[in-house]
Amino acid sequence: MPLKRPLLVIATVVFSVGGLLWLFWPNPLPRPREELRVFHPRGYSIIRPPEFSVDVRESGIGDKADGIYLAHSRHRNPPPRLSVERFAGEPDFQKLADRGFTQTGTFQGREARVMIGPSGRPPVQVWNHRIVVQIDGDWFEIAVTDPRYFELDRSGWRAYVESFRYEPRATTAPGGR
């Protein structure tokens, strides 16, 4: 019966590793649900994945005017993220090219600049799929970042990115002007 003990040890290790993977392996993204749509006061929206925290900002940094930022609340260092940022004006296309926006594509039937690839330095490196597109006179950057490699077309992310909607709202200056 000397063979029983090694088999028991191997089975214990396999089940322990499998159990840990089952507990900590991220779940695949479910299909977007309309009731999870997040709206920005400026008229754009996107559906958030379940378990994602929401940060709607009415002011931006640098060349961005405002944005919606979604991050997975269960993951850290860094969590998967989905964001929409509205540019304050027309983007600087040379700066976009310097950031890696070297591809062209389409988004919701409109011409778009695209960046696909890693950013950051190990150990905090993320995979990006970013789209810059003009819709009804406004420019947007829609981005997915994930610490794991993904292909937008073959992942659950595509449906969330495509859930972006924009219905421009008339705005007035303070005092009703």
C-alpha positions as a printed NumPy array, in Angstrom:
array([[  0.   ,   0.   ,   0.   ],
       [  2.898,   2.455,  -0.381],
       [  1.234,   3.862,  -3.547],
       [ -1.822,   5.176,  -1.647],
       [  0.024,   7.968,   0.157],
       [  1.56 ,   9.665,  -2.935],
       [ -1.796,   9.497,  -4.741],
       [ -3.519,  11.049,  -1.739],
       [ -0.938,  13.862,  -1.616],
       [ -1.272,  14.516,  -5.376],
       [ -5.087,  14.526,  -5.184],
       [ -5.012,  16.921,  -2.221],
       [ -2.701,  19.328,  -4.07 ],
       [ -4.767,  19.199,  -7.27 ],
       [ -8.052,  19.845,  -5.431],
       [ -6.49 ,  22.625,  -3.34 ],
       [ -5.083,  24.436,  -6.379],
       [ -8.342,  23.932,  -8.284],
       [-10.35 ,  25.301,  -5.357],
       [ -8.128,  28.388,  -5.102],
       [ -8.395,  29.01 ,  -8.835],
       [-12.173,  28.649,  -8.647],
       [-12.324,  31.182,  -5.787],
       [ -9.998,  33.794,  -7.256],
       [-10.244,  33.383, -11.032],
       [-12.25 ,  36.288, -12.45 ],
       [-15.693,  35.44 , -13.766],
       [-16.373,  36.052, -17.443],
       [-18.329,  39.211, -18.125],
       [-22.069,  38.613, -18.391],
       [-24.1  ,  40.234, -21.154],
       [-24.809,  43.95 , -20.506],
       [-28.072,  44.731, -18.737],
       [-29.799,  48.011, -19.548],
       [-30.731,  48.609, -15.906],
       [-26.987,  49.024, -15.176],
       [-26.628,  51.964, -17.606],
       [-24.696,  54.898, -16.108],
       [-25.615,  58.392, -17.32 ],
       [-23.453,  61.51 , -17.439],
       [-25.209,  64.903, -17.112],
       [-23.717,  65.903, -20.503],
       [-25.854,  63.308, -22.306],
       [-23.657,  60.245, -22.745],
       [-23.985,  56.871, -21.085],
       [-22.557,  53.376, -20.946],
       [-23.62 ,  50.121, -19.306],
       [-21.462,  49.11 , -16.35 ],
       [-20.578,  45.488, -15.714],
       [-21.855,  44.021, -12.427],
       [-19.482,  44.469,  -9.472],
       [-17.995,  47.617, -11.037],
       [-17.863,  50.845,  -9.034],
       [-18.981,  54.09 , -10.687],
       [-17.304,  57.515, -10.698],
       [-19.051,  60.204, -12.783],
       [-16.93 ,  63.349, -13.038],
       [-18.252,  66.651, -14.285],
       [-14.78 ,  68.147, -14.7  ],
       [-11.752,  66.674, -16.362],
       [ -7.985,  66.836, -16.329],
       [ -5.814,  68.124, -19.155],
       [ -7.513,  67.853, -22.522],
       [-10.544,  65.986, -21.097],
       [-13.735,  67.856, -20.11 ],
       [-15.444,  65.122, -18.052],
       [-15.966,  61.39 , -17.866],
       [-17.472,  58.181, -16.562],
       [-15.035,  55.809, -14.851],
       [-15.914,  52.211, -13.971],
       [-13.587,  49.857, -12.073],
       [-14.038,  46.304, -10.852],
       [-14.574,  46.619,  -7.126],
       [-13.254,  43.132,  -6.325],
       [ -9.834,  43.373,  -7.985],
       [ -6.813,  45.456,  -7.051],
       [ -3.417,  46.327,  -8.53 ],
       [ -4.825,  47.344, -11.026],
       [ -8.486,  46.417, -11.477],
       [-10.107,  45.985, -14.895],
       [-11.55 ,  49.35 , -15.96 ],
       [-13.996,  50.76 , -18.486],
       [-14.114,  54.502, -19.059],
       [-15.577,  57.176, -21.293],
       [-13.926,  60.593, -21.373],
       [-15.179,  63.577, -23.352],
       [-12.48 ,  65.817, -24.799],
       [-12.661,  69.557, -24.058],
       [-12.099,  70.221, -27.78 ],
       [-10.643,  68.502, -30.807],
       [ -7.883,  66.134, -29.671],
       [ -4.243,  66.693, -30.592],
       [ -3.749,  63.872, -33.082],
       [  0.042,  63.969, -32.762],
       [ -0.257,  63.424, -29.003],
       [ -2.655,  60.562, -29.691],
       [ -0.135,  59.002, -32.081],
       [  2.582,  59.421, -29.44 ],
       [  0.33 ,  57.557, -26.971],
       [ -0.028,  54.645, -29.414],
       [ -3.159,  55.585, -31.362],
       [ -1.604,  54.432, -34.626],
       [ -4.498,  52.394, -36.011],
       [ -7.724,  53.503, -37.632],
       [-11.013,  51.7  , -37.376],
       [-14.708,  52.329, -36.994],
       [-16.941,  52.686, -33.961],
       [-20.712,  52.689, -34.339],
       [-20.242,  53.437, -38.049],
       [-17.869,  56.4  , -37.494],
       [-14.187,  56.658, -38.287],
       [-12.08 ,  56.217, -35.167],
       [ -8.488,  56.222, -33.957],
       [ -7.563,  53.063, -32.081],
       [ -4.862,  52.065, -29.598],
       [ -4.407,  48.39 , -28.776],
       [ -1.587,  47.155, -26.601],
       [  0.103,  47.21 , -23.236],
       [  0.897,  50.267, -21.145],
       [  2.671,  50.78 , -17.87 ],
       [  5.713,  48.997, -16.559],
       [  5.883,  45.618, -14.88 ],
       [  4.638,  44.632, -12.375],
       [  1.744,  47.078, -12.973],
       [  1.157,  46.659, -16.679],
       [ -2.283,  46.595, -18.287],
       [ -3.667,  45.665, -21.684],
       [ -5.535,  48.495, -23.423],
       [ -8.147,  48.826, -26.087],
       [ -8.875,  52.537, -26.591],
       [-11.05 ,  54.252, -29.174],
       [-11.181,  57.977, -29.995],
       [-14.239,  58.957, -31.984],
       [-16.21 ,  62.09 , -32.875],
       [-19.971,  61.933, -32.321],
       [-22.282,  64.906, -32.944],
       [-19.398,  67.378, -32.761],
       [-17.929,  66.05 , -29.499],
       [-14.842,  63.852, -29.208],
       [-14.735,  60.851, -26.858],
       [-12.14 ,  58.345, -25.688],
       [-13.689,  55.007, -24.758],
       [-11.219,  52.705, -23.044],
       [-10.983,  49.22 , -21.583],
       [ -7.92 ,  48.365, -19.511],
       [ -7.348,  44.96 , -17.976],
       [ -4.285,  43.418, -16.324],
       [ -4.964,  40.307, -18.445],
       [ -4.483,  40.18 , -22.209],
       [ -7.77 ,  40.322, -24.126],
       [ -9.012,  40.778, -27.676],
       [-11.975,  43.129, -27.792],
       [-13.727,  41.197, -30.559],
       [-13.442,  37.892, -28.695],
       [-14.143,  39.103, -25.19 ],
       [-17.181,  40.127, -23.207],
       [-15.842,  43.702, -23.267],
       [-17.082,  44.437, -26.796],
       [-20.759,  44.522, -25.817],
       [-20.009,  46.969, -22.995],
       [-17.973,  49.279, -25.239],
       [-20.726,  49.207, -27.865],
       [-23.313,  50.097, -25.208],
       [-22.007,  53.696, -25.347],
       [-24.73 ,  56.205, -26.27 ],
       [-24.659,  59.97 , -26.738],
       [-27.642,  62.287, -26.785],
       [-26.237,  65.836, -26.611],
       [-28.006,  68.132, -24.215],
       [-28.285,  71.875, -24.622],
       [-26.288,  73.673, -21.953],
       [-26.389,  77.239, -20.829],
       [-23.805,  79.386, -19.13 ],
       [-24.314,  80.301, -15.493],
       [-27.138,  82.825, -15.226],
       [-29.089,  81.203, -18.091],
       [-27.017,  82.666, -20.926]])
